[in-house]
Amino acid sequence: MTPEEIDRQKRYLHISKLLHTASKSYESASLGIIQGNAETEIYKQVKDANELIELIYDECLPPRRSTPPPSIPKTRDYTILKIIGITGIVLGCLYAFVVFGPTGDLSKTWKTEDLQKNVAYPK
């Protein structure tokens, strides 16, 4: 065997021992949960096993890259245009009422005789 193969076998053996130790730690933590042991002991065993797993993954896998947060697509906000449009419609209606006279102001069509008849005191 070549020295590279020997090194690879040693590395695999080391990884398998670490996995075995982590498995034993997880198993003892699960037994501690069943038996009702203290939370601190269980937490310590799980933490030790997690550290071993992280050590193994650091050797086997390339380092993880943090993924950027998903980009939110920019949407146009037409709120200002809606407000301007509604304001224009309302002002246009008011202007039409003033120009064309449907405002209830009957003084344009009344004559003075009609005014005298309508304000006369009933007999």
Secondary structure, DSSP 4 states (H G I P E B T S, - for coil): --HHHHHHHHHHHHHHHHHHHHHHHHHHHHHHHHHT--HHHHHHHHHHHHHHHHHHHHHHSPPPPPPPPPPPPP----HHHHHHHHHHHHHHHHHHHHHH-TTS-GGGT--HHHHHHHHSPP-
